[in-house]
Amino acid sequence: MRQYTYPPDFHYITQEQLRSTMWELAYHSRELNRLVSSPETAQQHRTEIVEQLGAMEQAAASLSGWPTNHPTVDRNLPNFRRDLRVARESVEGEPPNFRPAVSLSHGCVYCHGGGPPGNR
């Protein structure tokens, strides 16, 4: 009998961990969307925006490790994490650039597409 079900370098993500992380990302995405809803709002909430992006980075990092048992995560996570970092660094910059954060406020389409809710 084999000692391991998966090779040692394989990152197994349970359904519960995936679901929990997706809910966390959805929460932060909604908050980010609220904070960047207008240029005035974004400027006033710059620190909160950076915090939301940082929390999203941490959540996404919890799914890292290649390969995993979720091909969609493997395929999309590296670009999503890169875009999170770029958005955070853009908001932290002088002058701040909120455009990447606005794009990420709808980041769920990376994996879930833009179709009807039943397709996500």
C-alpha positions as CSV (number, residue, x, y, z in Angstrom):
1,M,0.0,0.0,0.0
2,R,1.3,3.5,-0.9
3,Q,2.4,5.7,2.0
4,Y,0.8,8.8,0.5
5,T,-2.3,9.3,-1.5
6,Y,-0.7,12.3,-3.2
7,P,2.9,13.0,-3.8
8,P,4.6,15.1,-1.0
9,D,4.7,18.3,-3.2
10,F,1.0,18.1,-3.9
11,H,-1.1,20.7,-2.0
12,Y,-4.5,19.2,-1.1
13,I,-7.2,21.8,-0.6
14,T,-10.3,20.5,1.2
15,Q,-13.8,21.6,-0.1
16,E,-14.3,23.3,3.3
17,Q,-11.0,25.2,3.0
18,L,-11.8,26.2,-0.6
19,R,-15.4,27.3,0.2
20,S,-14.3,29.2,3.3
21,T,-11.5,31.0,1.4
22,M,-13.9,31.9,-1.4
23,W,-16.4,33.4,1.0
24,E,-13.6,35.4,2.6
25,L,-12.5,36.7,-0.8
26,A,-16.1,37.5,-1.7
27,Y,-16.5,39.5,1.5
28,H,-13.4,41.5,0.9
29,S,-14.3,42.0,-2.7
30,R,-17.7,43.5,-1.7
31,E,-16.0,45.8,0.8
32,L,-13.4,46.8,-1.8
33,N,-16.2,47.5,-4.3
34,R,-17.9,49.7,-1.7
35,L,-14.7,51.6,-0.9
36,V,-13.7,52.3,-4.5
37,S,-17.2,53.2,-5.7
38,S,-16.2,56.8,-6.4
39,P,-12.9,58.6,-6.6
40,E,-13.7,60.7,-3.6
41,T,-14.7,57.7,-1.5
42,A,-11.5,55.8,-2.6
43,Q,-9.2,58.7,-1.6
44,Q,-10.9,59.0,1.8
45,H,-10.7,55.2,2.5
46,R,-7.2,54.6,1.1
47,T,-5.9,52.8,4.3
48,E,-9.0,50.6,4.4
49,I,-8.6,49.7,0.7
50,V,-5.0,48.6,1.3
51,E,-6.2,46.5,4.3
52,Q,-8.9,44.8,2.1
53,L,-6.3,44.1,-0.6
54,G,-3.9,42.7,2.0
55,A,-6.6,40.5,3.5
56,M,-7.4,39.2,0.0
57,E,-3.7,38.5,-0.6
58,Q,-3.5,36.5,2.6
59,A,-6.7,34.5,1.7
60,A,-5.3,33.8,-1.8
61,A,-2.0,32.7,-0.3
62,S,-3.7,30.1,1.8
63,L,-4.6,28.3,-1.5
64,S,-1.1,28.5,-2.8
65,G,1.0,25.5,-3.6
66,W,1.2,23.8,-6.9
67,P,-0.2,21.5,-8.0
68,T,-3.5,21.2,-6.1
69,N,-6.6,19.1,-6.5
70,H,-8.4,22.1,-8.0
71,P,-7.3,22.8,-11.6
72,T,-9.2,26.1,-11.8
73,V,-7.4,27.3,-8.7
74,D,-4.0,26.2,-10.2
75,R,-4.8,27.9,-13.5
76,N,-6.1,31.3,-12.2
77,L,-4.5,31.9,-8.8
78,P,-1.0,33.1,-9.9
79,N,-2.5,35.9,-12.0
80,F,-5.0,36.8,-9.3
81,R,-2.3,37.0,-6.7
82,R,-0.2,39.1,-9.0
83,D,-3.1,41.5,-9.7
84,L,-3.8,41.8,-6.0
85,R,-0.2,42.8,-5.3
86,V,-0.1,45.3,-8.2
87,A,-3.4,46.8,-6.9
88,R,-2.1,47.1,-3.4
89,E,1.2,48.6,-4.5
90,S,-0.7,51.1,-6.8
91,V,-2.9,52.3,-3.9
92,E,0.1,52.6,-1.6
93,G,2.0,54.6,-4.2
94,E,2.3,58.4,-4.4
95,P,0.1,59.5,-5.9
96,P,-2.2,56.5,-5.4
97,N,-3.7,54.8,-8.4
98,F,-7.0,53.2,-7.6
99,R,-7.7,51.8,-11.1
100,P,-6.3,48.3,-10.4
101,A,-8.3,48.1,-7.2
102,V,-11.5,49.0,-9.0
103,S,-10.8,46.2,-11.5
104,L,-10.2,43.7,-8.7
105,S,-13.4,44.6,-6.9
106,H,-15.0,42.4,-9.5
107,G,-12.2,39.8,-9.4
108,C,-14.5,36.8,-9.0
109,V,-14.8,36.6,-12.8
110,Y,-11.3,35.1,-12.9
111,C,-12.7,31.7,-12.1
112,H,-16.4,32.1,-12.0
113,G,-17.0,34.0,-15.3
114,G,-19.6,36.7,-15.8
115,G,-22.5,34.4,-16.6
116,P,-25.7,33.9,-14.7
117,P,-25.3,32.9,-11.0
118,G,-26.1,29.3,-11.7
119,N,-22.9,29.0,-13.8
120,R,-20.6,30.2,-11.0
